[in-house]
Amino acid sequence: MKSAKKPEGLDLTCLTEEDRVKLEIAEEIGVFDKVVAGGWRCLSARESGRIGGILSRRRRQERARKAESVDAEEQMPGCGAGVSE
């Protein structure tokens, strides 16, 4: 008995946050239509790697921004506990 194949294409109605970001990147690099028509597996290794690289860079940048904002909050004088006069 053969297993049923998934339909070609991408279901845009139920996406995870990661898939939304990946689609945004796919649109930026010009492969959005290809992904919507054939799904993620229709991309070449180079295209997939590029999306993964950009996604990774964005995550690192986001972590750095969060770390900077936490550091900035800790260095603000007179804004909470730990400040002696």
PDB file with SEQRES, HELIX, SHEET and CRYST1 records, atoms N, CA, C and O in Angstrom:
SEQRES   1 A   85  MET LYS SER ALA LYS LYS PRO GLU GLY LEU ASP LEU THR          
SEQRES   2 A   85  CYS LEU THR GLU GLU ASP ARG VAL LYS LEU GLU ILE ALA          
SEQRES   3 A   85  GLU GLU ILE GLY VAL PHE ASP LYS VAL VAL ALA GLY GLY          
SEQRES   4 A   85  TRP ARG CYS LEU SER ALA ARG GLU SER GLY ARG ILE GLY          
SEQRES   5 A   85  GLY ILE LEU SER ARG ARG ARG ARG GLN GLU ARG ALA ARG          
SEQRES   6 A   85  LYS ALA GLU SER VAL ASP ALA GLU GLU GLN MET PRO GLY          
SEQRES   7 A   85  CYS GLY ALA GLY VAL SER GLU                                  
HELIX    1 AA1 GLU A   17  ILE A   29  1                                  13    
HELIX    2 AA2 PHE A   32  GLY A   38  1                                   7    
HELIX    3 AA3 TRP A   40  CYS A   42  5                                   3    
HELIX    4 AA4 ALA A   45  GLN A   75  1                                  31    
CRYST1    1.000    1.000    1.000  90.00  90.00  90.00 P 1           1          
ATOM      1  N   MET A   1       0.826  -1.172   0.000  1.00  0.00           N  
ATOM      2  CA  MET A   1       0.000   0.000   0.000  1.00  0.00           C  
ATOM      3  C   MET A   1       0.882   1.252   0.000  1.00  0.00           C  
ATOM      4  O   MET A   1       1.767   1.384   0.845  1.00  0.00           O  
ATOM      5  N   LYS A   2       0.655   2.138  -0.909  1.00  0.00           N  
ATOM      6  CA  LYS A   2       1.441   3.360  -1.016  1.00  0.00           C  
ATOM      7  C   LYS A   2       0.919   4.416  -0.048  1.00  0.00           C  
ATOM      8  O   LYS A   2      -0.283   4.530   0.192  1.00  0.00           O  
ATOM      9  N   SER A   3       1.864   5.187   0.502  1.00  0.00           N  
ATOM     10  CA  SER A   3       1.457   6.275   1.377  1.00  0.00           C  
ATOM     11  C   SER A   3       1.087   7.488   0.526  1.00  0.00           C  
ATOM     12  O   SER A   3       1.640   7.702  -0.553  1.00  0.00           O  
ATOM     13  N   ALA A   4       0.164   8.253   1.021  1.00  0.00           N  
ATOM     14  CA  ALA A   4      -0.291   9.435   0.283  1.00  0.00           C  
ATOM     15  C   ALA A   4       0.782  10.513   0.324  1.00  0.00           C  
ATOM     16  O   ALA A   4       1.341  10.794   1.384  1.00  0.00           O  
ATOM     17  N   LYS A   5       1.068  11.111  -0.810  1.00  0.00           N  
ATOM     18  CA  LYS A   5       2.032  12.194  -0.884  1.00  0.00           C  
ATOM     19  C   LYS A   5       1.379  13.483  -0.427  1.00  0.00           C  
ATOM     20  O   LYS A   5       0.181  13.695  -0.612  1.00  0.00           O  
ATOM     21  N   LYS A   6       2.186  14.333   0.171  1.00  0.00           N  
ATOM     22  CA  LYS A   6       1.689  15.648   0.533  1.00  0.00           C  
ATOM     23  C   LYS A   6       1.451  16.433  -0.748  1.00  0.00           C  
ATOM     24  O   LYS A   6       2.186  16.261  -1.721  1.00  0.00           O  
ATOM     25  N   PRO A   7       0.440  17.288  -0.764  1.00  0.00           N  
ATOM     26  CA  PRO A   7       0.229  18.104  -1.956  1.00  0.00           C  
ATOM     27  C   PRO A   7       1.388  19.076  -2.155  1.00  0.00           C  
ATOM     28  O   PRO A   7       1.990  19.551  -1.192  1.00  0.00           O  
ATOM     29  N   GLU A   8       1.685  19.358  -3.398  1.00  0.00           N  
ATOM     30  CA  GLU A   8       2.754  20.303  -3.719  1.00  0.00           C  
ATOM     31  C   GLU A   8       2.367  21.698  -3.243  1.00  0.00           C  
ATOM     32  O   GLU A   8       1.186  22.025  -3.122  1.00  0.00           O  
ATOM     33  N   GLY A   9       3.357  22.489  -2.984  1.00  0.00           N  
ATOM     34  CA  GLY A   9       3.113  23.871  -2.583  1.00  0.00           C  
ATOM     35  C   GLY A   9       3.194  24.037  -1.080  1.00  0.00           C  
ATOM     36  O   GLY A   9       3.514  23.099  -0.351  1.00  0.00           O  
ATOM     37  N   LEU A  10       2.900  25.238  -0.632  1.00  0.00           N  
ATOM     38  CA  LEU A  10       3.024  25.591   0.766  1.00  0.00           C  
ATOM     39  C   LEU A  10       1.700  26.129   1.263  1.00  0.00           C  
ATOM     40  O   LEU A  10       1.082  26.967   0.606  1.00  0.00           O  
ATOM     41  N   ASP A  11       1.263  25.662   2.404  1.00  0.00           N  
ATOM     42  CA  ASP A  11       0.018  26.136   3.004  1.00  0.00           C  
ATOM     43  C   ASP A  11       0.304  27.429   3.762  1.00  0.00           C  
ATOM     44  O   ASP A  11       0.942  27.408   4.814  1.00  0.00           O  
ATOM     45  N   LEU A  12      -0.157  28.531   3.238  1.00  0.00           N  
ATOM     46  CA  LEU A  12       0.113  29.832   3.839  1.00  0.00           C  
ATOM     47  C   LEU A  12      -0.846  30.183   4.968  1.00  0.00           C  
ATOM     48  O   LEU A  12      -0.714  31.241   5.582  1.00  0.00           O  
ATOM     49  N   THR A  13      -1.821  29.300   5.254  1.00  0.00           N  
ATOM     50  CA  THR A  13      -2.805  29.615   6.282  1.00  0.00           C  
ATOM     51  C   THR A  13      -2.312  29.309   7.690  1.00  0.00           C  
ATOM     52  O   THR A  13      -2.707  29.986   8.639  1.00  0.00           O  
ATOM     53  N   CYS A  14      -1.464  28.313   7.841  1.00  0.00           N  
ATOM     54  CA  CYS A  14      -0.982  27.973   9.188  1.00  0.00           C  
ATOM     55  C   CYS A  14       0.539  27.911   9.173  1.00  0.00           C  
ATOM     56  O   CYS A  14       1.126  26.862   8.909  1.00  0.00           O  
ATOM     57  N   LEU A  15       1.161  29.032   9.455  1.00  0.00           N  
ATOM     58  CA  LEU A  15       2.614  29.127   9.440  1.00  0.00           C  
ATOM     59  C   LEU A  15       3.143  29.395  10.843  1.00  0.00           C  
ATOM     60  O   LEU A  15       2.514  30.104  11.627  1.00  0.00           O  
ATOM     61  N   THR A  16       4.293  28.829  11.151  1.00  0.00           N  
ATOM     62  CA  THR A  16       4.962  29.153  12.398  1.00  0.00           C  
ATOM     63  C   THR A  16       5.683  30.486  12.224  1.00  0.00           C  
ATOM     64  O   THR A  16       5.821  30.983  11.106  1.00  0.00           O  
ATOM     65  N   GLU A  17       6.133  31.054  13.316  1.00  0.00           N  
ATOM     66  CA  GLU A  17       6.872  32.320  13.249  1.00  0.00           C  
ATOM     67  C   GLU A  17       8.146  32.145  12.426  1.00  0.00           C  
ATOM     68  O   GLU A  17       8.520  33.030  11.656  1.00  0.00           O  
ATOM     69  N   GLU A  18       8.808  31.005  12.592  1.00  0.00           N  
ATOM     70  CA  GLU A  18      10.027  30.748  11.830  1.00  0.00           C  
ATOM     71  C   GLU A  18       9.731  30.677  10.331  1.00  0.00           C  
ATOM     72  O   GLU A  18      10.493  31.208   9.523  1.00  0.00           O  
ATOM     73  N   ASP A  19       8.630  30.023   9.958  1.00  0.00           N  
ATOM     74  CA  ASP A  19       8.264  29.950   8.542  1.00  0.00           C  
ATOM     75  C   ASP A  19       7.942  31.331   7.974  1.00  0.00           C  
ATOM     76  O   ASP A  19       8.252  31.617   6.818  1.00  0.00           O  
ATOM     77  N   ARG A  20       7.327  32.178   8.779  1.00  0.00           N  
ATOM     78  CA  ARG A  20       7.036  33.544   8.315  1.00  0.00           C  
ATOM     79  C   ARG A  20       8.317  34.306   8.011  1.00  0.00           C  
ATOM     80  O   ARG A  20       8.418  35.007   7.004  1.00  0.00           O  
ATOM     81  N   VAL A  21       9.288  34.157   8.898  1.00  0.00           N  
ATOM     82  CA  VAL A  21      10.575  34.833   8.692  1.00  0.00           C  
ATOM     83  C   VAL A  21      11.285  34.255   7.476  1.00  0.00           C  
ATOM     84  O   VAL A  21      11.854  34.993   6.672  1.00  0.00           O  
ATOM     85  N   LYS A  22      11.249  32.929   7.344  1.00  0.00           N  
ATOM     86  CA  LYS A  22      11.882  32.303   6.182  1.00  0.00           C  
ATOM     87  C   LYS A  22      11.224  32.751   4.878  1.00  0.00           C  
ATOM     88  O   LYS A  22      11.909  32.965   3.879  1.00  0.00           O  
ATOM     89  N   LEU A  23       9.901  32.892   4.885  1.00  0.00           N  
ATOM     90  CA  LEU A  23       9.211  33.376   3.681  1.00  0.00           C  
ATOM     91  C   LEU A  23       9.590  34.822   3.371  1.00  0.00           C  
ATOM     92  O   LEU A  23       9.730  35.200   2.208  1.00  0.00           O  
ATOM     93  N   GLU A  24       9.755  35.624   4.419  1.00  0.00           N  
ATOM     94  CA  GLU A  24      10.177  37.011   4.225  1.00  0.00           C  
ATOM     95  C   GLU A  24      11.553  37.058   3.566  1.00  0.00           C  
ATOM     96  O   GLU A  24      11.789  37.847   2.651  1.00  0.00           O  
ATOM     97  N   ILE A  25      12.457  36.204   4.040  1.00  0.00           N  
ATOM     98  CA  ILE A  25      13.800  36.133   3.462  1.00  0.00           C  
ATOM     99  C   ILE A  25      13.727  35.613   2.022  1.00  0.00           C  
ATOM    100  O   ILE A  25      14.420  36.120   1.141  1.00  0.00           O  
ATOM    101  N   ALA A  26      12.886  34.602   1.788  1.00  0.00           N  
ATOM    102  CA  ALA A  26      12.722  34.055   0.438  1.00  0.00           C  
ATOM    103  C   ALA A  26      12.255  35.144  -0.519  1.00  0.00           C  
ATOM    104  O   ALA A  26      12.690  35.202  -1.669  1.00  0.00           O  
ATOM    105  N   GLU A  27      11.370  36.002  -0.037  1.00  0.00           N  
ATOM    106  CA  GLU A  27      10.894  37.106  -0.879  1.00  0.00           C  
ATOM    107  C   GLU A  27      12.029  38.078  -1.183  1.00  0.00           C  
ATOM    108  O   GLU A  27      12.150  38.572  -2.304  1.00  0.00           O  
ATOM    109  N   GLU A  28      12.864  38.349  -0.172  1.00  0.00           N  
ATOM    110  CA  GLU A  28      13.994  39.264  -0.355  1.00  0.00           C  
ATOM    111  C   GLU A  28      14.985  38.750  -1.395  1.00  0.00           C  
ATOM    112  O   GLU A  28      15.531  39.532  -2.173  1.00  0.00           O  
ATOM    113  N   ILE A  29      15.218  37.439  -1.410  1.00  0.00           N  
ATOM    114  CA  ILE A  29      16.216  36.909  -2.348  1.00  0.00           C  
ATOM    115  C   ILE A  29      15.592  36.443  -3.662  1.00  0.00           C  
ATOM    116  O   ILE A  29      16.297  35.959  -4.548  1.00  0.00           O  
ATOM    117  N   GLY A  30      14.276  36.588  -3.789  1.00  0.00           N  
ATOM    118  CA  GLY A  30      13.627  36.330  -5.069  1.00  0.00           C  
ATOM    119  C   GLY A  30      13.161  34.916  -5.337  1.00  0.00           C  
ATOM    120  O   GLY A  30      12.974  34.551  -6.497  1.00  0.00           O  
ATOM    121  N   VAL A  31      12.964  34.103  -4.307  1.00  0.00           N  
ATOM    122  CA  VAL A  31      12.513  32.737  -4.530  1.00  0.00           C  
ATOM    123  C   VAL A  31      11.134  32.464  -3.897  1.00  0.00           C  
ATOM    124  O   VAL A  31      10.722  31.309  -3.790  1.00  0.00           O  
ATOM    125  N   PHE A  32      10.438  33.503  -3.486  1.00  0.00           N  
ATOM    126  CA  PHE A  32       9.147  33.360  -2.823  1.00  0.00           C  
ATOM    127  C   PHE A  32       8.149  32.580  -3.678  1.00  0.00           C  
ATOM    128  O   PHE A  32       7.516  31.643  -3.190  1.00  0.00           O  
ATOM    129  N   ASP A  33       8.007  32.954  -4.932  1.00  0.00           N  
ATOM    130  CA  ASP A  33       7.054  32.277  -5.814  1.00  0.00           C  
ATOM    131  C   ASP A  33       7.384  30.799  -5.973  1.00  0.00           C  
ATOM    132  O   ASP A  33       6.490  29.956  -6.034  1.00  0.00           O  
ATOM    133  N   LYS A  34       8.664  30.498  -6.038  1.00  0.00           N  
ATOM    134  CA  LYS A  34       9.116  29.114  -6.173  1.00  0.00           C  
ATOM    135  C   LYS A  34       8.720  28.304  -4.927  1.00  0.00           C  
ATOM    136  O   LYS A  34       8.284  27.159  -5.045  1.00  0.00           O  
ATOM    137  N   VAL A  35       8.873  28.894  -3.745  1.00  0.00           N  
ATOM    138  CA  VAL A  35       8.534  28.211  -2.496  1.00  0.00           C  
ATOM    139  C   VAL A  35       7.029  28.004  -2.391  1.00  0.00           C  
ATOM    140  O   VAL A  35       6.573  26.928  -2.003  1.00  0.00           O  
ATOM    141  N   VAL A  36       6.259  29.028  -2.736  1.00  0.00           N  
ATOM    142  CA  VAL A  36       4.801  28.917  -2.649  1.00  0.00           C  
ATOM    143  C   VAL A  36       4.294  27.850  -3.616  1.00  0.00           C  
ATOM    144  O   VAL A  36       3.385  27.092  -3.278  1.00  0.00           O  
ATOM    145  N   ALA A  37       4.866  27.785  -4.798  1.00  0.00           N  
ATOM    146  CA  ALA A  37       4.411  26.833  -5.799  1.00  0.00           C  
ATOM    147  C   ALA A  37       4.821  25.400  -5.484  1.00  0.00           C  
ATOM    148  O   ALA A  37       4.030  24.475  -5.667  1.00  0.00           O  
ATOM    149  N   GLY A  38       6.055  25.209  -5.011  1.00  0.00           N  
ATOM    150  CA  GLY A  38       6.554  23.850  -4.855  1.00  0.00           C  
ATOM    151  C   GLY A  38       6.966  23.446  -3.458  1.00  0.00           C  
ATOM    152  O   GLY A  38       7.379  22.305  -3.248  1.00  0.00           O  
ATOM    153  N   GLY A  39       6.867  24.344  -2.499  1.00  0.00           N  
ATOM    154  CA  GLY A  39       7.286  24.028  -1.138  1.00  0.00           C  
ATOM    155  C   GLY A  39       8.777  24.246  -0.955  1.00  0.00           C  
ATOM    156  O   GLY A  39       9.496  24.580  -1.897  1.00  0.00           O  
ATOM    157  N   TRP A  40       9.225  24.049   0.280  1.00  0.00           N  
ATOM    158  CA  TRP A  40      10.633  24.300   0.596  1.00  0.00           C  
ATOM    159  C   TRP A  40      11.559  23.334  -0.122  1.00  0.00           C  
ATOM    160  O   TRP A  40      12.696  23.686  -0.434  1.00  0.00           O  
ATOM    161  N   ARG A  41      11.092  22.125  -0.388  1.00  0.00           N  
ATOM    162  CA  ARG A  41      11.977  21.120  -0.987  1.00  0.00           C  
ATOM    163  C   ARG A  41      12.325  21.415  -2.451  1.00  0.00           C  
ATOM    164  O   ARG A  41      13.226  20.785  -3.003  1.00  0.00           O  
ATOM    165  N   CYS A  42      11.637  22.344  -3.075  1.00  0.00           N  
ATOM    166  CA  CYS A  42      11.946  22.656  -4.470  1.00  0.00           C  
ATOM    167  C   CYS A  42      13.141  23.600  -4.602  1.00  0.00           C  
ATOM    168  O   CYS A  42      13.609  23.853  -5.711  1.00  0.00           O  
ATOM    169  N   LEU A  43      13.632  24.118  -3.486  1.00  0.00           N  
ATOM    170  CA  LEU A  43      14.778  25.025  -3.537  1.00  0.00           C  
ATOM    171  C   LEU A  43      16.073  24.242  -3.715  1.00  0.00           C  
ATOM    172  O   LEU A  43      16.187  23.092  -3.291  1.00  0.00           O  
ATOM    173  N   SER A  44      17.030  24.881  -4.340  1.00  0.00           N  
ATOM    174  CA  SER A  44      18.347  24.263  -4.466  1.00  0.00           C  
ATOM    175  C   SER A  44      19.056  24.363  -3.117  1.00  0.00           C  
ATOM    176  O   SER A  44      18.631  25.106  -2.232  1.00  0.00           O  
ATOM    177  N   ALA A  45      20.124  23.616  -2.976  1.00  0.00           N  
ATOM    178  CA  ALA A  45      20.903  23.651  -1.738  1.00  0.00           C  
ATOM    179  C   ALA A  45      21.459  25.055  -1.512  1.00  0.00           C  
ATOM    180  O   ALA A  45      21.530  25.528  -0.377  1.00  0.00           O  
ATOM    181  N   ARG A  46      21.840  25.697  -2.568  1.00  0.00           N  
ATOM    182  CA  ARG A  46      22.393  27.048  -2.463  1.00  0.00           C  
ATOM    183  C   ARG A  46      21.342  28.033  -1.949  1.00  0.00           C  
ATOM    184  O   ARG A  46      21.624  28.854  -1.077  1.00  0.00           O  
ATOM    185  N   GLU A  47      20.127  27.942  -2.499  1.00  0.00           N  
ATOM    186  CA  GLU A  47      19.048  28.836  -2.067  1.00  0.00           C  
ATOM    187  C   GLU A  47      18.663  28.564  -0.618  1.00  0.00           C  
ATOM    188  O   GLU A  47      18.453  29.498   0.156  1.00  0.00           O  
ATOM    189  N   SER A  48      18.569  27.291  -0.252  1.00  0.00           N  
ATOM    190  CA  SER A  48      18.235  26.924   1.128  1.00  0.00           C  
ATOM    191  C   SER A  48      19.312  27.404   2.089  1.00  0.00           C  
ATOM    192  O   SER A  48      19.011  27.925   3.163  1.00  0.00           O  
ATOM    193  N   GLY A  49      20.550  27.229   1.703  1.00  0.00           N  
ATOM    194  CA  GLY A  49      21.663  27.665   2.536  1.00  0.00           C  
ATOM    195  C   GLY A  49      21.689  29.165   2.713  1.00  0.00           C  
ATOM    196  O   GLY A  49      22.012  29.666   3.790  1.00  0.00           O  
ATOM    197  N   ARG A  50      21.354  29.872   1.667  1.00  0.00           N  
ATOM    198  CA  ARG A  50      21.325  31.335   1.764  1.00  0.00           C  
ATOM    199  C   ARG A  50      20.245  31.788   2.734  1.00  0.00           C  
ATOM    200  O   ARG A  50      20.468  32.681   3.551  1.00  0.00           O  
ATOM    201  N   ILE A  51      19.069  31.167   2.639  1.00  0.00           N  
ATOM    202  CA  ILE A  51      17.975  31.495   3.566  1.00  0.00           C  
ATOM    203  C   ILE A  51      18.409  31.173   4.994  1.00  0.00           C  
ATOM    204  O   ILE A  51      18.197  31.978   5.901  1.00  0.00           O  
ATOM    205  N   GLY A  52      19.015  30.002   5.202  1.00  0.00           N  
ATOM    206  CA  GLY A  52      19.472  29.618   6.530  1.00  0.00           C  
ATOM    207  C   GLY A  52      20.538  30.552   7.074  1.00  0.00           C  
ATOM    208  O   GLY A  52      20.540  30.866   8.264  1.00  0.00           O  
ATOM    209  N   GLY A  53      21.433  30.993   6.224  1.00  0.00           N  
ATOM    210  CA  GLY A  53      22.484  31.915   6.646  1.00  0.00           C  
ATOM    211  C   GLY A  53      21.928  33.263   7.064  1.00  0.00           C  
ATOM    212  O   GLY A  53      22.340  33.827   8.078  1.00  0.00           O  
ATOM    213  N   ILE A  54      20.995  33.776   6.283  1.00  0.00           N  
ATOM    214  CA  ILE A  54      20.385  35.065   6.609  1.00  0.00           C  
ATOM    215  C   ILE A  54      19.565  34.940   7.893  1.00  0.00           C  
ATOM    216  O   ILE A  54      19.593  35.834   8.739  1.00  0.00           O  
ATOM    217  N   LEU A  55      18.837  33.833   8.039  1.00  0.00           N  
ATOM    218  CA  LEU A  55      18.046  33.589   9.239  1.00  0.00           C  
ATOM    219  C   LEU A  55      18.956  33.535  10.475  1.00  0.00           C  
ATOM    220  O   LEU A  55      18.633  34.117  11.511  1.00  0.00           O  
ATOM    221  N   SER A  56      20.068  32.850  10.364  1.00  0.00           N  
ATOM    222  CA  SER A  56      21.022  32.748  11.458  1.00  0.00           C  
ATOM    223  C   SER A  56      21.590  34.113  11.823  1.00  0.00           C  
ATOM    224  O   SER A  56      21.704  34.446  13.003  1.00  0.00           O  
ATOM    225  N   ARG A  57      21.943  34.897  10.823  1.00  0.00           N  
ATOM    226  CA  ARG A  57      22.484  36.244  11.072  1.00  0.00           C  
ATOM    227  C   ARG A  57      21.459  37.110  11.782  1.00  0.00           C  
ATOM    228  O   ARG A  57      21.805  37.845  12.707  1.00  0.00           O  
ATOM    229  N   ARG A  58      20.204  37.035  11.363  1.00  0.00           N  
ATOM    230  CA  ARG A  58      19.149  37.831  12.018  1.00  0.00           C  
ATOM    231  C   ARG A  58      18.970  37.423  13.474  1.00  0.00           C  
ATOM    232  O   ARG A  58      18.776  38.276  14.340  1.00  0.00           O  
ATOM    233  N   ARG A  59      19.035  36.125  13.746  1.00  0.00           N  
ATOM    234  CA  ARG A  59      18.904  35.668  15.135  1.00  0.00           C  
ATOM    235  C   ARG A  59      20.044  36.190  15.994  1.00  0.00           C  
ATOM    236  O   ARG A  59      19.819  36.636  17.119  1.00  0.00           O  
ATOM    237  N   ARG A  60      21.282  36.137  15.468  1.00  0.00           N  
ATOM    238  CA  ARG A  60      22.427  36.662  16.215  1.00  0.00           C  
ATOM    239  C   ARG A  60      22.269  38.146  16.483  1.00  0.00           C  
ATOM    240  O   ARG A  60      22.547  38.613  17.588  1.00  0.00           O  
ATOM    241  N   GLN A  61      21.821  38.893  15.475  1.00  0.00           N  
ATOM    242  CA  GLN A  61      21.632  40.328  15.640  1.00  0.00           C  
ATOM    243  C   GLN A  61      20.556  40.630  16.673  1.00  0.00           C  
ATOM    244  O   GLN A  61      20.696  41.562  17.465  1.00  0.00           O  
ATOM    245  N   GLU A  62      19.485  39.845  16.669  1.00  0.00           N  
ATOM    246  CA  GLU A  62      18.408  40.036  17.633  1.00  0.00           C  
ATOM    247  C   GLU A  62      18.900  39.759  19.050  1.00  0.00           C  
ATOM    248  O   GLU A  62      18.578  40.504  19.975  1.00  0.00           O  
ATOM    249  N   ARG A  63      19.679  38.691  19.225  1.00  0.00           N  
ATOM    250  CA  ARG A  63      20.235  38.393  20.552  1.00  0.00           C  
ATOM    251  C   ARG A  63      21.161  39.518  21.012  1.00  0.00           C  
ATOM    252  O   ARG A  63      21.163  39.883  22.187  1.00  0.00           O  
ATOM    253  N   ALA A  64      21.944  40.063  20.086  1.00  0.00           N  
ATOM    254  CA  ALA A  64      22.852  41.160  20.436  1.00  0.00           C  
ATOM    255  C   ALA A  64      22.064  42.401  20.843  1.00  0.00           C  
ATOM    256  O   ALA A  64      22.429  43.083  21.800  1.00  0.00           O  
ATOM    257  N   ARG A  65      20.982  42.696  20.117  1.00  0.00           N  
ATOM    258  CA  ARG A  65      20.133  43.854  20.472  1.00  0.00           C  
ATOM    259  C   ARG A  65      19.535  43.682  21.858  1.00  0.00           C  
ATOM    260  O   ARG A  65      19.503  44.626  22.647  1.00  0.00           O  
ATOM    261  N   LYS A  66      19.058  42.472  22.154  1.00  0.00           N  
ATOM    262  CA  LYS A  66      18.464  42.217  23.472  1.00  0.00           C  
ATOM    263  C   LYS A  66      19.511  42.371  24.562  1.00  0.00           C  
ATOM    264  O   LYS A  66      19.230  42.938  25.618  1.00  0.00           O  
ATOM    265  N   ALA A  67      20.717  41.871  24.316  1.00  0.00           N  
ATOM    266  CA  ALA A  67      21.791  41.984  25.300  1.00  0.00           C  
ATOM    267  C   ALA A  67      22.156  43.449  25.522  1.00  0.00           C  
ATOM    268  O   ALA A  67      22.407  43.856  26.656  1.00  0.00           O  
ATOM    269  N   GLU A  68      22.187  44.242  24.461  1.00  0.00           N  
ATOM    270  CA  GLU A  68      22.488  45.668  24.586  1.00  0.00           C  
ATOM    271  C   GLU A  68      21.422  46.380  25.398  1.00  0.00           C  
ATOM    272  O   GLU A  68      21.747  47.220  26.238  1.00  0.00           O  
ATOM    273  N   SER A  69      20.161  46.062  25.163  1.00  0.00           N  
ATOM    274  CA  SER A  69      19.088  46.738  25.888  1.00  0.00           C  
ATOM    275  C   SER A  69      19.118  46.364  27.370  1.00  0.00           C  
ATOM    276  O   SER A  69      18.825  47.201  28.224  1.00  0.00           O  
ATOM    277  N   VAL A  70      19.469  45.112  27.682  1.00  0.00           N  
ATOM    278  CA  VAL A  70      19.583  44.702  29.081  1.00  0.00           C  
ATOM    279  C   VAL A  70      20.750  45.435  29.735  1.00  0.00           C  
ATOM    280  O   VAL A  70      20.626  45.911  30.863  1.00  0.00           O  
ATOM    281  N   ASP A  71      21.887  45.530  29.032  1.00  0.00           N  
ATOM    282  CA  ASP A  71      23.044  46.246  29.565  1.00  0.00           C  
ATOM    283  C   ASP A  71      22.729  47.718  29.783  1.00  0.00           C  
ATOM    284  O   ASP A  71      23.133  48.293  30.794  1.00  0.00           O  
ATOM    285  N   ALA A  72      22.018  48.331  28.855  1.00  0.00           N  
ATOM    286  CA  ALA A  72      21.672  49.739  28.966  1.00  0.00           C  
ATOM    287  C   ALA A  72      20.754  49.977  30.163  1.00  0.00           C  
ATOM    288  O   ALA A  72      20.898  50.981  30.860  1.00  0.00           O  
ATOM    289  N   GLU A  73      19.809  49.061  30.408  1.00  0.00           N  
ATOM    290  CA  GLU A  73      18.904  49.201  31.541  1.00  0.00           C  
ATOM    291  C   GLU A  73      19.666  49.084  32.857  1.00  0.00           C  
ATOM    292  O   GLU A  73      19.350  49.781  33.821  1.00  0.00           O  
ATOM    293  N   GLU A  74      20.664  48.210  32.902  1.00  0.00           N  
ATOM    294  CA  GLU A  74      21.449  48.017  34.124  1.00  0.00           C  
ATOM    295  C   GLU A  74      22.327  49.222  34.418  1.00  0.00           C  
ATOM    296  O   GLU A  74      22.651  49.468  35.580  1.00  0.00           O  
ATOM    297  N   GLN A  75      22.724  49.982  33.401  1.00  0.00           N  
ATOM    298  CA  GLN A  75      23.640  51.091  33.590  1.00  0.00           C  
ATOM    299  C   GLN A  75      22.947  52.423  33.829  1.00  0.00           C  
ATOM    300  O   GLN A  75      23.613  53.425  34.092  1.00  0.00           O  
ATOM    301  N   MET A  76      21.606  52.452  33.742  1.00  0.00           N  
ATOM    302  CA  MET A  76      20.887  53.705  33.943  1.00  0.00           C  
ATOM    303  C   MET A  76      20.898  54.069  35.434  1.00  0.00           C  
ATOM    304  O   MET A  76      20.415  53.292  36.257  1.00  0.00           O  
ATOM    305  N   PRO A  77      21.440  55.235  35.790  1.00  0.00           N  
ATOM    306  CA  PRO A  77      21.509  55.612  37.201  1.00  0.00           C  
ATOM    307  C   PRO A  77      20.137  56.047  37.739  1.00  0.00           C  
ATOM    308  O   PRO A  77      19.338  56.661  37.032  1.00  0.00           O  
ATOM    309  N   GLY A  78      19.893  55.711  39.007  1.00  0.00           N  
ATOM    310  CA  GLY A  78      18.685  56.168  39.671  1.00  0.00           C  
ATOM    311  C   GLY A  78      17.412  55.496  39.233  1.00  0.00           C  
ATOM    312  O   GLY A  78      16.329  56.039  39.454  1.00  0.00           O  
ATOM    313  N   CYS A  79      17.501  54.333  38.618  1.00  0.00           N  
ATOM    314  CA  CYS A  79      16.289  53.671  38.114  1.00  0.00           C  
ATOM    315  C   CYS A  79      16.041  52.362  38.820  1.00  0.00           C  
ATOM    316  O   CYS A  79      15.776  51.355  38.163  1.00  0.00           O  
ATOM    317  N   GLY A  80      16.117  52.339  40.128  1.00  0.00           N  
ATOM    318  CA  GLY A  80      15.777  51.090  40.806  1.00  0.00           C  
ATOM    319  C   GLY A  80      16.748  50.729  41.886  1.00  0.00           C  
ATOM    320  O   GLY A  80      17.559  51.543  42.327  1.00  0.00           O  
ATOM    321  N   ALA A  81      16.649  49.483  42.308  1.00  0.00           N  
ATOM    322  CA  ALA A  81      17.468  48.978  43.417  1.00  0.00           C  
ATOM    323  C   ALA A  81      18.941  48.962  43.050  1.00  0.00           C  
ATOM    324  O   ALA A  81      19.317  48.917  41.878  1.00  0.00           O  
ATOM    325  N   GLY A  82      19.760  48.999  44.089  1.00  0.00           N  
ATOM    326  CA  GLY A  82      21.185  48.918  43.850  1.00  0.00           C  
ATOM    327  C   GLY A  82      21.854  50.267  43.683  1.00  0.00           C  
ATOM    328  O   GLY A  82      23.069  50.333  43.499  1.00  0.00           O  
ATOM    329  N   VAL A  83      21.086  51.343  43.744  1.00  0.00           N  
ATOM    330  CA  VAL A  83      21.647  52.676  43.587  1.00  0.00           C  
ATOM    331  C   VAL A  83      21.819  53.256  44.980  1.00  0.00           C  
ATOM    332  O   VAL A  83      20.844  53.394  45.718  1.00  0.00           O  
ATOM    333  N   SER A  84      23.035  53.594  45.344  1.00  0.00           N  
ATOM    334  CA  SER A  84      23.284  54.170  46.659  1.00  0.00           C  
ATOM    335  C   SER A  84      23.557  55.658  46.519  1.00  0.00           C  
ATOM    336  O   SER A  84      24.129  56.123  45.533  1.00  0.00           O  
ATOM    337  N   GLU A  85      23.132  56.377  47.529  1.00  0.00           N  
ATOM    338  CA  GLU A  85      23.352  57.841  47.504  1.00  0.00           C  
ATOM    339  C   GLU A  85      24.198  58.262  48.640  1.00  0.00           C  
ATOM    340  O   GLU A  85      24.490  59.449  48.786  1.00  0.00           O  
TER     341      GLU A  85                                                      
END                                                                             
